[in-house]
Amino acid sequence: MSHHDDTRPPLRPASTCIHGGQAADPSTGAVMPPISLATTYAQRSPGVHQGYDYTRGTNPTRYAFERCLARLEGSALTEKQDTSFGAFAFASGLAAIGAALDLLDSGDHVVAMDDLYGGTGRLFTRIRERSAGLRFSFVDLTDLEKVEEAITDRTKLIWVETPTNPTLKVADLAALAALGRSRGILTACDNTFATPLLQRPLEHGIDIVMHSITKYIGGHSDVLGGALVTDNAELAGRIRFLQFAGGAVLGPFDCYLALRGIKTLSVRMRQHCESALKVARFLEAHDKVQRVIYPGLASHPQHAIAARQMRFAGGPSGSGGGGGMITIFLEGGLAESRAFLEHVRLFTLAESLGGVESLIEHPAIMTHASVPPDRRRQLGIADNLVRISVGIEDTDDLIEDLEQALEAVKIGAAAGVS
């Protein structure tokens, strides 16, 4: 029996967050899908069952989450084309990226964004180069000429993050998708920072979308997960096999939490964007801040692309879609950064991002410590770079907290305290 209703007309994103791919449970009428913990399912006759046989391959709770995410990312695949409409949930974002790499053959070449989440680069270079014989070129994907130069006859995948982590570069997804298609190269986009509420890569022609569910989609800093989404039925079949045969699936309880989180994604992202723009403007005007990088500011190097490509879906027309992440360069160096980070009170000094609470961190020491120092220098991940994840608290409280922490740096610097 079908556990969803696709007879409705297409819904707008805020409604899709809540109803996408969903329907009341047919046996009980439960509005939220029950957590189905069973690992195996009774069969009436050998091979004859109700669509479920073994939970690694088939699980109703996982399907409910996957179907919602698929619809939110704009996949129109039907249940006949793919059971979960082209979305696949994995045990972590890195497990999802690993499955995407399993689409490739040993010796294949990948062109990847130079500024990447540290864990992605580590998986590429320290595991898959050795274990799978893959080759990676890291280039600035905001420069299409550099992408063209990096492509070889073994290039089978272009991997883009936009906005990037942590320097928030914005790449032109439609241009990269067109380039990939013209050369017969798969394109994949890590859409973690933007979420499907701000950016839908499939609509720009990208083949595969990746999410760290841990971040905005879960939204409450309490679930680890990842996902791949495609709107190509043939690709969906290949990823389904890799999810089942590779085995790094998201457990039912975590799928339940992720689905619970995704239902408020629209209201959360609206607040993240609204607050982040105000915070970014405040920081840009502060004399202790050397530079602010935020896609919603006119000062962002790719602001024009961001304005075209990242729009808040379901918000009032013209509403900003810059996201909830801000990167700043403080005046000074490590001592000033440390003082600033030690003095925040409302912001939590912690890794990760995308939760309801505001977080702040130092990439060179924390999230990007696995990136070699010379590489960090090339990318501009300096000792005075601080990454901010703006939560959904009262915006004025956030600004006041940053103000007092910056003031503490000023006083410390004036007193000659390192």
Backbone torsions as a table, in degrees:
resi	resn	phi	psi	omega
1	MET	NA	139.4	-178.0
2	SER	-72.7	136.7	-179.3
3	HIS	-102.7	22.8	-178.3
4	HIS	-152.6	169.9	-177.1
5	ASP	-129.4	109.2	177.9
6	ASP	-107.9	21.1	179.2
7	THR	-88.1	-15.1	179.2
8	ARG	-68.1	154.9	171.0
9	PRO	-65.8	158.4	-179.5
10	PRO	-56.8	139.2	-177.9
11	LEU	-99.8	157.2	173.1
12	ARG	-73.7	160.4	-171.7
13	PRO	-54.2	-42.5	-178.0
14	ALA	-62.0	-35.1	177.5
15	SER	-76.4	-35.3	179.6
16	THR	-62.5	-36.6	177.0
17	CYS	-52.5	-35.8	-173.6
18	ILE	-96.4	-37.3	-172.8
19	HIS	-113.6	-8.2	-174.4
20	GLY	-57.2	121.0	178.3
21	GLY	66.2	13.7	-173.7
22	GLN	-112.7	153.6	168.0
23	ALA	-157.0	162.0	178.7
24	ALA	-59.1	149.1	179.1
25	ASP	-61.1	124.6	-173.4
26	PRO	-64.9	-27.7	-176.7
27	SER	-84.3	-29.7	-175.7
28	THR	-122.4	-18.4	-174.4
29	GLY	84.9	5.0	180.0
30	ALA	-55.0	131.3	-177.8
31	VAL	-73.5	-40.3	173.1
32	MET	-95.3	136.3	-179.6
33	PRO	-61.4	135.9	178.8
34	PRO	-64.4	154.4	175.2
35	ILE	-79.6	113.9	-177.3
36	SER	-97.6	101.4	-174.8
37	LEU	-89.9	-9.9	-178.9
38	ALA	-58.2	136.8	178.3
39	THR	-93.5	-19.2	179.1
40	THR	-138.8	158.2	-171.6
41	TYR	-130.6	140.4	-178.6
42	ALA	-66.1	141.9	178.8
43	GLN	-116.0	136.5	-178.3
44	ARG	-70.0	-34.4	-178.7
45	SER	-152.2	156.8	-178.1
46	PRO	-51.1	119.7	179.0
47	GLY	81.4	-0.4	179.4
48	VAL	-108.4	111.5	-177.2
49	HIS	-147.2	-173.6	-174.5
50	GLN	-94.9	28.6	179.4
51	GLY	96.9	-3.6	-179.6
52	TYR	-129.2	131.1	176.9
53	ASP	-126.7	-46.3	-178.4
54	TYR	-145.3	133.3	-164.5
55	THR	-65.9	-22.7	177.4
56	ARG	-63.3	-33.5	180.0
57	GLY	-94.4	-36.1	-173.1
58	THR	-139.2	120.0	176.8
59	ASN	-146.3	126.5	-174.4
60	PRO	-64.0	-34.4	179.8
61	THR	-68.9	-40.7	178.5
62	ARG	-65.9	-43.1	178.6
63	TYR	-57.6	-40.9	-177.8
64	ALA	-60.3	-45.7	178.8
65	PHE	-67.2	-46.2	-177.8
66	GLU	-60.4	-41.9	-178.4
67	ARG	-65.0	-37.8	178.9
68	CYS	-65.3	-45.6	-179.6
69	LEU	-64.9	-38.9	179.0
70	ALA	-59.0	-47.4	-179.3
71	ARG	-66.3	-36.8	-179.6
72	LEU	-66.5	-34.7	178.2
73	GLU	-81.7	-3.3	174.5
74	GLY	92.2	14.3	175.4
75	SER	-74.9	130.6	179.8
76	ALA	-104.6	12.9	179.7
77	LEU	-58.9	141.8	178.7
78	THR	-89.3	169.8	178.5
79	GLU	-63.0	-31.6	179.1
80	LYS	-67.2	-37.3	179.4
81	GLN	-74.3	-38.2	176.3
82	ASP	-159.1	131.7	-173.2
83	THR	-53.4	-39.0	-178.6
84	SER	-111.3	27.3	173.0
85	PHE	63.4	18.0	176.0
86	GLY	98.0	10.7	176.0
87	ALA	-113.2	143.0	-175.0
88	PHE	-137.3	123.4	-177.6
89	ALA	-96.9	135.0	-177.9
90	PHE	-122.4	168.1	-173.9
91	ALA	-67.0	-19.2	175.9
92	SER	-162.7	168.7	175.4
93	GLY	-60.0	-40.7	-179.9
94	LEU	-66.6	-34.5	175.9
95	ALA	-64.7	-37.2	177.5
96	ALA	-66.0	-43.8	178.4
97	ILE	-63.1	-40.8	178.0
98	GLY	-58.5	-40.6	178.7
99	ALA	-66.9	-37.3	177.5
100	ALA	-63.2	-39.8	178.6
101	LEU	-67.1	-27.2	178.6
102	ASP	-70.0	-8.6	172.7
103	LEU	-71.9	-18.0	-174.8
104	LEU	-94.6	164.9	176.7
105	ASP	-105.3	155.8	176.9
106	SER	-52.9	134.8	-179.5
107	GLY	92.4	-11.2	178.3
108	ASP	-68.2	159.0	-176.2
109	HIS	-116.4	139.6	179.8
110	VAL	-120.4	132.2	170.8
111	VAL	-99.3	118.5	-175.5
112	ALA	-121.5	155.0	175.6
113	MET	-58.9	139.8	-179.2
114	ASP	-70.3	-39.0	178.1
115	ASP	-93.5	108.3	-173.7
116	LEU	-134.4	157.4	167.2
117	TYR	-51.4	132.6	-175.9
118	GLY	-54.0	-37.9	-179.3
119	GLY	-67.2	-31.4	177.2
120	THR	-66.8	-48.6	178.4
121	GLY	-60.5	-38.8	179.6
122	ARG	-65.3	-43.2	177.1
123	LEU	-61.3	-43.8	-178.8
124	PHE	-62.0	-55.0	-168.4
125	THR	-87.6	-36.2	-173.5
126	ARG	-95.3	-11.2	176.6
127	ILE	-119.1	-61.8	-169.3
128	ARG	-73.3	-27.2	174.0
129	GLU	-62.0	-41.0	-178.9
130	ARG	-79.1	-48.4	-170.8
131	SER	-82.2	-29.5	-175.5
132	ALA	-116.5	-3.1	179.6
133	GLY	66.8	22.5	177.2
134	LEU	-77.8	156.1	177.5
135	ARG	-122.0	139.4	-175.7
136	PHE	-125.7	136.3	170.1
137	SER	-117.0	126.8	-179.7
138	PHE	-102.4	114.3	-177.6
139	VAL	-133.6	163.1	178.2
140	ASP	-77.7	103.0	-175.7
141	LEU	-74.7	-0.7	172.7
142	THR	-79.9	-10.0	179.7
143	ASP	-112.5	100.5	-173.9
144	LEU	-63.1	-29.7	177.5
145	GLU	-63.1	-41.0	178.8
146	LYS	-64.9	-36.0	178.2
147	VAL	-64.4	-48.6	178.6
148	GLU	-55.4	-45.2	-178.3
149	GLU	-63.4	-32.9	-175.2
150	ALA	-79.8	-19.7	-175.9
151	ILE	-71.2	132.8	175.3
152	THR	-119.9	179.2	179.1
153	ASP	-72.4	-9.6	176.1
154	ARG	-99.5	1.5	-178.4
155	THR	-70.7	121.9	-177.4
156	LYS	-121.1	-8.7	-176.7
157	LEU	-150.6	136.5	168.3
158	ILE	-110.6	122.1	-176.7
159	TRP	-110.4	115.4	-177.8
160	VAL	-119.9	140.1	167.2
161	GLU	-111.4	133.2	173.9
162	THR	-155.4	124.4	-10.3
163	PRO	-63.0	152.1	-175.4
164	THR	-83.1	163.5	-178.9
165	ASN	-113.3	112.6	12.3
166	PRO	-111.3	2.0	-171.8
167	THR	-90.4	5.5	171.0
168	LEU	54.8	39.1	172.6
169	LYS	-69.6	147.7	179.1
170	VAL	-118.1	120.7	-179.5
171	ALA	-101.2	150.3	-178.9
172	ASP	-81.6	102.6	-174.2
173	LEU	-65.3	-42.0	-178.5
174	ALA	-62.3	-40.6	-179.3
175	ALA	-67.2	-42.0	179.3
176	LEU	-67.0	-39.4	178.9
177	ALA	-63.9	-42.0	179.8
178	ALA	-65.2	-40.8	178.3
179	LEU	-63.2	-46.3	178.7
180	GLY	-59.8	-45.6	-178.3
181	ARG	-63.6	-39.7	-177.8
182	SER	-67.4	-23.4	-178.9
183	ARG	-106.6	2.0	-177.8
184	GLY	69.5	32.6	-178.9
185	ILE	-109.7	133.0	175.7
186	LEU	-66.0	144.7	174.1
187	THR	-120.4	137.5	178.9
188	ALA	-132.9	140.2	-179.1
189	CYS	-124.3	125.8	170.3
190	ASP	-79.5	109.1	-173.6
191	ASN	-103.2	20.2	-173.8
192	THR	-59.0	-47.6	-175.4
193	PHE	-68.5	-38.8	-173.9
194	ALA	-85.1	-35.0	-173.1
195	THR	65.5	161.4	179.3
196	PRO	-66.7	-9.9	178.6
197	LEU	-75.8	-24.8	-179.2
198	LEU	-107.6	-25.6	-170.9
199	GLN	-154.9	129.2	179.2
200	ARG	-122.1	91.5	-173.8
201	PRO	-56.0	-33.4	-179.3
202	LEU	-60.0	-35.0	-179.7
203	GLU	-68.9	-18.3	176.9
204	HIS	-93.9	1.3	177.6
205	GLY	99.5	2.6	177.0
206	ILE	-68.1	143.0	-175.6
207	ASP	-79.6	-41.3	-174.2
208	ILE	-134.6	135.8	174.7
209	VAL	-110.1	137.7	177.1
210	MET	-117.4	143.0	173.5
211	HIS	-132.0	139.6	158.5
212	SER	-86.1	106.0	-179.0
213	ILE	-62.7	-26.3	-179.6
214	THR	-52.7	-29.0	-171.5
215	LYS	-89.0	-115.9	-171.4
216	TYR	-67.0	-34.2	-173.9
217	ILE	-66.8	-48.6	171.9
218	GLY	-65.4	-51.2	167.8
219	GLY	78.6	-4.7	-174.7
220	HIS	-127.6	17.7	176.7
221	SER	53.5	38.2	-178.0
222	ASP	-139.4	11.9	177.8
223	VAL	-144.3	131.6	176.6
224	LEU	-99.2	129.6	179.6
225	GLY	-173.2	166.5	177.6
226	GLY	-144.4	167.9	179.1
227	ALA	-154.1	151.3	167.5
228	LEU	-118.8	141.2	177.7
229	VAL	-133.5	135.9	174.2
230	THR	-139.2	154.4	174.9
231	ASP	-110.8	16.1	179.4
232	ASN	-106.2	117.5	-173.2
233	ALA	-62.0	-39.3	-179.6
234	GLU	-65.6	-42.6	178.2
235	LEU	-66.3	-39.0	177.8
236	ALA	-59.4	-41.1	178.4
237	GLY	-61.7	-41.2	179.5
238	ARG	-68.1	-40.8	180.0
239	ILE	-69.4	-37.0	178.1
240	ARG	-59.6	-42.9	178.0
241	PHE	-61.3	-44.2	-178.3
242	LEU	-66.6	-36.8	177.5
243	GLN	-63.7	-45.3	-178.3
244	PHE	-70.5	-46.7	-174.7
245	ALA	-79.4	-29.1	178.2
246	GLY	-80.3	-33.8	169.0
247	GLY	86.8	0.7	-175.9
248	ALA	-87.3	56.4	-174.3
249	VAL	-82.9	157.1	175.4
250	LEU	-80.3	133.0	-178.7
251	GLY	-69.7	157.4	-175.2
252	PRO	-58.6	-40.4	-178.8
253	PHE	-65.5	-41.1	178.4
254	ASP	-67.0	-33.7	175.8
255	CYS	-65.0	-39.0	177.6
256	TYR	-62.2	-45.1	179.2
257	LEU	-64.5	-40.5	-179.6
258	ALA	-65.1	-40.1	178.5
259	LEU	-67.1	-39.2	177.6
260	ARG	-61.8	-40.4	179.6
261	GLY	-67.8	-44.2	-173.7
262	ILE	-63.6	-24.8	-177.6
263	LYS	-65.2	-25.9	178.0
264	THR	-104.3	11.3	-175.6
265	LEU	-57.5	-41.0	-176.4
266	SER	-63.9	-48.4	-179.2
267	VAL	-68.7	-35.7	178.5
268	ARG	-65.8	-46.9	-177.4
269	MET	-64.3	-34.3	177.8
270	ARG	-60.1	-43.8	-179.3
271	GLN	-72.0	-41.4	177.1
272	HIS	-54.9	-47.9	-176.6
273	CYS	-66.2	-45.3	-178.2
274	GLU	-62.1	-46.9	-178.9
275	SER	-68.6	-42.7	-176.3
276	ALA	-61.9	-38.7	179.4
277	LEU	-63.8	-43.2	178.9
278	LYS	-65.3	-43.3	179.6
279	VAL	-63.8	-43.3	-179.4
280	ALA	-61.6	-41.4	178.9
281	ARG	-65.5	-40.8	177.5
282	PHE	-61.1	-46.7	-177.6
283	LEU	-66.0	-37.5	-178.3
284	GLU	-64.2	-27.0	-178.8
285	ALA	-90.5	-2.3	-174.3
286	HIS	-90.0	135.2	-175.0
287	ASP	-73.3	-12.9	177.0
288	LYS	-90.1	-2.8	-179.7
289	VAL	-108.8	120.0	-177.5
290	GLN	-72.9	-43.6	-174.3
291	ARG	-157.0	144.5	176.7
292	VAL	-120.3	132.6	173.7
293	ILE	-113.1	117.5	177.8
294	TYR	-152.9	124.5	-174.4
295	PRO	-56.6	-25.3	-178.7
296	GLY	-81.2	-6.2	178.4
297	LEU	-92.8	143.4	178.1
298	ALA	-61.6	-22.6	-179.3
299	SER	-76.1	-10.5	-179.5
300	HIS	-67.2	133.3	-176.4
301	PRO	-56.5	-31.8	178.7
302	GLN	-113.1	35.0	-176.6
303	HIS	-56.9	-37.9	-177.7
304	ALA	-64.2	-42.5	177.8
305	ILE	-66.9	-42.9	-180.0
306	ALA	-59.6	-42.7	-178.5
307	ALA	-63.5	-32.4	-179.2
308	ARG	-82.0	-38.2	-168.3
309	GLN	-96.7	-31.1	-177.8
310	MET	-110.0	101.4	179.9
311	ARG	-126.5	142.0	179.2
312	PHE	-73.5	113.2	-178.3
313	ALA	-75.8	126.6	175.7
314	GLY	90.5	-4.7	176.4
315	GLY	-86.3	174.6	176.0
316	PRO	-61.8	151.9	-175.6
317	SER	-58.4	137.8	-179.4
318	GLY	81.5	3.2	-179.5
319	SER	-69.3	142.3	-173.7
320	GLY	-67.2	144.3	177.1
321	GLY	-126.6	40.9	-176.3
322	GLY	-76.6	-11.1	-179.6
323	GLY	87.9	-176.8	-175.6
324	GLY	-105.3	4.0	-176.5
325	MET	-103.2	133.7	177.2
326	ILE	-129.4	137.7	173.5
327	THR	-116.2	132.6	179.6
328	ILE	-127.7	151.1	170.4
329	PHE	-110.5	118.6	179.7
330	LEU	-80.8	156.3	168.6
331	GLU	-68.8	131.3	-180.0
332	GLY	108.1	-156.5	-176.5
333	GLY	-135.3	-141.7	-174.7
334	LEU	-61.9	-40.9	-177.8
335	ALA	-61.5	-44.2	179.9
336	GLU	-66.8	-41.5	178.6
337	SER	-61.1	-44.7	-179.0
338	ARG	-62.3	-45.0	-179.9
339	ALA	-61.2	-44.3	179.5
340	PHE	-59.9	-48.5	-176.4
341	LEU	-69.4	-26.7	178.2
342	GLU	-78.8	-17.7	-175.1
343	HIS	-99.5	-9.0	177.4
344	VAL	-68.7	146.3	-178.3
345	ARG	-116.2	-42.2	-178.6
346	LEU	-84.5	-39.5	174.4
347	PHE	-70.3	139.3	177.2
348	THR	-98.3	130.0	176.4
349	LEU	-77.4	102.9	-174.7
350	ALA	-162.2	155.1	173.6
351	GLU	-75.9	174.8	-177.5
352	SER	78.1	-175.7	-172.8
353	LEU	-170.5	174.8	170.5
354	GLY	81.2	5.5	177.7
355	GLY	-87.4	174.3	179.2
356	VAL	-68.3	-24.2	179.6
357	GLU	-92.1	145.8	179.6
358	SER	-76.5	133.9	-179.8
359	LEU	-123.1	155.6	178.6
360	ILE	-142.4	144.3	-178.1
361	GLU	-155.6	168.8	-177.8
362	HIS	-115.6	96.7	-173.4
363	PRO	-53.1	-41.1	-176.3
364	ALA	-60.2	-32.7	-179.1
365	ILE	-97.2	-29.7	-170.0
366	MET	-107.3	-93.1	-169.5
367	THR	-67.6	-26.3	-176.1
368	HIS	-114.7	22.7	178.9
369	ALA	-63.3	-24.3	-179.7
370	SER	-76.3	-11.9	177.4
371	VAL	-80.5	126.7	-177.7
372	PRO	-55.9	143.2	-175.1
373	PRO	-52.9	-41.8	-179.4
374	ASP	-66.4	-34.8	177.4
375	ARG	-66.9	-42.3	177.6
376	ARG	-58.1	-42.8	179.3
377	ARG	-60.9	-45.4	178.6
378	GLN	-57.0	-40.5	-175.5
379	LEU	-82.6	-10.5	-178.9
380	GLY	84.5	18.4	176.0
381	ILE	-83.7	79.7	-172.2
382	ALA	-87.9	172.8	180.0
383	ASP	-69.2	-17.4	178.8
384	ASN	-101.1	12.2	179.0
385	LEU	-89.8	129.3	179.5
386	VAL	-126.8	134.3	179.7
387	ARG	-106.3	131.5	-176.6
388	ILE	-118.9	129.9	171.9
389	SER	-107.4	107.2	-175.7
390	VAL	-80.5	121.6	-177.5
391	GLY	-86.5	-153.9	-176.2
392	ILE	-115.8	23.8	174.2
393	GLU	-69.8	178.8	175.1
394	ASP	-62.7	127.4	-175.2
395	THR	-58.2	-40.2	-178.8
396	ASP	-64.8	-36.6	176.5
397	ASP	-62.6	-40.3	179.9
398	LEU	-64.7	-45.1	-179.1
399	ILE	-64.6	-42.5	178.6
400	GLU	-61.5	-38.1	179.7
401	ASP	-66.0	-45.1	178.6
402	LEU	-64.3	-37.1	-179.2
403	GLU	-62.8	-46.2	-178.6
404	GLN	-68.9	-32.3	179.1
405	ALA	-70.4	-39.0	177.4
406	LEU	-67.3	-35.7	178.0
407	GLU	-64.3	-38.7	179.4
408	ALA	-64.0	-37.1	177.1
409	VAL	-64.2	-43.6	179.6
410	LYS	-58.1	-48.8	-178.4
411	ILE	-63.9	-42.9	179.1
412	GLY	-62.1	-42.1	-179.3
413	ALA	-66.5	-41.1	-179.2
414	ALA	-64.5	-35.2	-179.7
415	ALA	-83.9	-2.6	-179.6
416	GLY	76.2	19.4	179.7
417	VAL	-85.2	131.0	179.8
418	SER	-93.4	NA	NA
